Every structure is written in C-alpha cells, then in structure tokens.
Amino acid sequence: MSTAGGLLQGNEFRLCRAAGSAYIAAVQDPFPKPIDAGTRYCAVFGHPVGHSASPAMQNAGMAALGLNWRYLAFDVVPTHLRSALDGARVMRFVGLNLTVPHKLMAMDLVDVLDESAQSWGAVNTIRFEAQDATGRWVPVWQTDDEGSPIRAHGFNTDADAIGRALRKDLGIECSGARAVVLGAGGAGRVAALKLAADGARELFLVNRTQEKAEAVAAEIRRRYNSCRVGLGYPVGTVDVVLNATSLGLRRGDALPVDLGRLDLRRVGAVFDMIYRPAETPLLAAARAAGCRTANGLGMLLYQGARALELWTGRPAPESVMRQALTEHVHGS
Ligand code: ATR
C-alpha cells in the first residue's frame, strides 16, 4: 500500500493505494469539539522536530481522557530554549516534552528537578506548577489564581520507559541480567545506567568511540558497584542486546554489532531503540537467529504515557495512544 496526504476542506486526508485501487481515507481529528478560548496546551520542543510522533500519540490520549487540551510541536533552536520555556510558562501551558538537543540544557533552565531528572542527568518532561490557596505547588491547570508564580518542574520519563519496554515487550527482568549495550551517546548512557540501577549482573559496552564507552563504564562503577561492567563483546550467553546507536535508521547502514564477535544464537532477546523502520537489519538478523525482538515503539509509548500521567494525574489510555502511534509511524 502507498499513501500520500494533504488537506481537503480543512480536513486532513490520506490518498491510499492498495491492491490496484485508490481511496481517500480521512484522518480523524480525535477531539469532539474544536479549539476554543478554554483550550490548554502541551508541546514538544526539539530541533529538528518534524519527525516527532508525539503529537499524534498525545492528542489521541488527551481526547480519550475527554480533555480540552492540545499537544503541539515547535522547532526551537537551542539558543532560544530559555525564551521558549518562558513563553510556555507565561501562556500557562500544562507542560512540555523536550527532545534532541534540549534534554541536557534544560537541567539548568527548570526551577525544580525531580529525582528522575537528577538521577539520569536529563529532562525530557516539564510540568508547569502554580501555588494553590494553601501554598502547595499543584499542576498549573488545577488553579485559576493568575497571581501565583509559575514554576517549571523537570522530570525524566525515558529511563523508566526503557525498563518497561524490556519487561513488557521482551519479558526481560533487568535484575541479574547479562546485557550488551551498543552505543554510548545520550541514549546509550541512560540505557546502561538504567540496567545497572535495576540490578543487571554484568554489562558489556560497545561503542565506535571507545572513550565514551569508558566514561559510561566509569560512571556505572562509581554509582552501581554491584554491577560488573566491561568494554567489548561477551563470552557465553547474554539475556539481552540493546541497540542505542543510530545505525539502522538509514537504508544501507551497517549493523551496529559485529556478528563475528557476537553469536546471536546465544542471545535471548534484542531490543532496538529505533522504531522506524519497524524492523531494522539488526532485528531481522536477531529474529532469524531465534531471539525475541522488540523495536523502540514501546519505549516511545511508555515515556509519553508517563508524561501524560504527570500532567493529568490520571492513568494514561495506553492502548489508544499505542494505536495512534502505530498509525502515525507505520501507517496502519
Ligand atoms: P543519542 O542521543 O540518540 O544517543 P548520540 O548521543 O549522538 O545520540 O549517540 C549516537 C550513538 O550512535 C553513539 O553511540 C554513536 O557512536 P560514537 O559515540 O562513536 O559517535 C553511534 N553511531 C552513530 N553513527 C555511527 C556509525 N556510523 N558507526 C558506529 N556508531 C555510530
């Protein structure tokens, strides 16, 4: 099936071609009522941000909760991050997500850091809060007191999402696990630290730039000394291999792993943080070798669901959000 899209009388549509016939499918706005003066906003700030699947997922979730809220995406260059945060604050936005390259810089720009942000050294979710009549800080949308100062409270929902994805999508318990982490950039560092924090027995870090893997290993040894950590490939069986490199995003990319040095038949499960394409060459090779596999869609869902819970104080409608995400990313 192939698709093209556009706007028709204000409604988004997709022109779909399947089995030799063409039809127009309307992409439904999930909200029953249009935007009005009472609508509240959340947004993702990134640079670039055009690829973000978060608006599709979050708007579906907000609509399912019956909220008159909307979730937007803004391309914010790093030099404007501070002003953009101030703008959202004074316009009484409910909250924000931050994506590449803002997560580290935001550590110095929010007013309060939740333990999750402190622990992982990055902020991917902000909740704007105001003081209620008793002086308690509550989500800004819960108070109409326009005189109250508003603070930005920073959280990190990425690391927990990695743990949940491993558990729910692959049946992996981090505790006692032997794991290989491919990549030692921002995502690889958080993945390795999360595995160590959750009790992984042994970690093997593999990265093109050795010094970055060494720095992550040193941080793990300092913070989680019950976890054995080394650089390079393991001998024997491992429970999970996690890809946090960008290899696999583009057609023709090399595999992120040297199959001469890692026998996938001795690996229980492979998790690839990439979700587009849905099956990377690494996941295809892992499936062929009999491993359980999962791509990064679950992780994206779980970090977004947790952000929505932080903003609303209510459980996130995960099945609706998962469906919206899958439709957005894979078109089905
Ligand atoms: P993110 O925030 O997504 O982790 P990043 O910090 O830029 O992004 O990290 C990208 C990861 O992919 C790094 O581990 C990077 O390896 P280096 O640390 O050596 O740069 C890895 N990566 C990117 N392109 C690669 C390539 N062509 N070959 C091998 N590794 C690559």
Residues whose N, C-alpha, C, O or C-beta is under 5 A from the ligand:
A	BS01	ATR	G183 A184 G185 G186 A187 G188 N207 R208 T209 K212 A244 T245 S246
